[in-house]
């Protein structure tokens, strides 16, 4: 017996509205995670601009409230300078 799914759109087409804010300590943790991941993947090619570049490239796909995105972007931009 086949089970039918009620979805008619791909998941990427579904928009979510997030209303909860992210506490400051978790935004700082995201910054540290992005730096660590960049260092791990890029090894000797790493420089301080890479986490910011990654964020700019992917920020439209990140599911978080706009205030958190703005804070995260400003922290990463400050590190990139």
C-alpha positions as a Python dict, from the first residue, in 0.01 Angstrom:
ca = {
    (1, 'X'): (0, 0, 0),
    (2, 'X'): (144, 337, -103),
    (3, 'X'): (131, 630, 134),
    (4, 'X'): (52, 963, -27),
    (5, 'X'): (212, 1278, 102),
    (6, 'X'): (11, 1599, 121),
    (7, 'X'): (300, 1819, 4),
    (8, 'X'): (260, 1965, -341),
    (9, 'X'): (565, 2195, -327),
    (10, 'X'): (932, 2112, -280),
    (11, 'X'): (1053, 2193, 71),
    (12, 'X'): (1274, 2471, -66),
    (13, 'X'): (962, 2656, -185),
    (14, 'X'): (795, 2658, 155),
    (15, 'X'): (847, 2978, 352),
    (16, 'X'): (865, 2978, 730),
    (17, 'X'): (806, 3273, 954),
    (18, 'X'): (1028, 3273, 1258),
    (19, 'X'): (933, 3501, 1542),
    (20, 'X'): (1159, 3390, 1825),
    (21, 'X'): (1477, 3582, 1888),
    (22, 'X'): (1813, 3413, 1934),
    (23, 'X'): (1995, 3495, 2258),
    (24, 'X'): (2324, 3683, 2219),
    (25, 'X'): (2534, 3395, 2354),
    (26, 'X'): (2409, 3167, 2075),
    (27, 'X'): (2485, 3426, 1807),
    (28, 'X'): (2840, 3445, 1942),
    (29, 'X'): (2853, 3065, 1937),
    (30, 'X'): (2751, 3073, 1568),
    (31, 'X'): (3038, 3313, 1498),
    (32, 'X'): (3282, 3075, 1668),
    (33, 'X'): (3135, 2778, 1479),
    (34, 'X'): (3173, 2955, 1144),
    (35, 'X'): (3535, 3044, 1221),
    (36, 'X'): (3610, 2688, 1332),
    (37, 'X'): (3443, 2533, 1028),
    (38, 'X'): (3627, 2768, 793),
    (39, 'X'): (3960, 2680, 955),
    (40, 'X'): (3882, 2308, 941),
    (41, 'X'): (3776, 2307, 575),
    (42, 'X'): (4022, 2558, 434),
    (43, 'X'): (4324, 2471, 649),
    (44, 'X'): (4620, 2681, 529),
    (45, 'X'): (4403, 2878, 285),
    (46, 'X'): (4198, 3022, 573),
    (47, 'X'): (4189, 3395, 631),
    (48, 'X'): (3966, 3606, 851),
    (49, 'X'): (3736, 3704, 563),
    (50, 'X'): (3621, 3349, 490),
    (51, 'X'): (3347, 3318, 758),
    (52, 'X'): (3200, 3652, 646),
    (53, 'X'): (3216, 3550, 278),
    (54, 'X'): (3040, 3224, 360),
    (55, 'X'): (2769, 3410, 551),
    (56, 'X'): (2707, 3660, 270),
    (57, 'X'): (2685, 3377, 16),
    (58, 'X'): (2439, 3174, 226),
    (59, 'X'): (2245, 3421, 442),
    (60, 'X'): (1929, 3406, 231),
    (61, 'X'): (1906, 3032, 301),
    (62, 'X'): (1959, 3061, 677),
    (63, 'X'): (1644, 3025, 880),
    (64, 'X'): (1674, 3279, 1161),
    (65, 'X'): (1508, 3606, 1250),
    (66, 'X'): (1635, 3921, 1081),
    (67, 'X'): (1771, 4074, 1402),
    (68, 'X'): (1994, 3769, 1457),
    (69, 'X'): (2111, 3778, 1094),
    (70, 'X'): (2199, 4144, 1130),
    (71, 'X'): (2398, 4083, 1450),
    (72, 'X'): (2573, 3779, 1305),
    (73, 'X'): (2665, 3971, 991),
    (74, 'X'): (2802, 4264, 1191),
    (75, 'X'): (3020, 4038, 1409),
    (76, 'X'): (3157, 3850, 1108),
    (77, 'X'): (3215, 4174, 919),
    (78, 'X'): (3411, 4316, 1216),
    (79, 'X'): (3631, 4003, 1224),
    (80, 'X'): (3688, 4026, 848),
    (81, 'X'): (3837, 4376, 874),
}
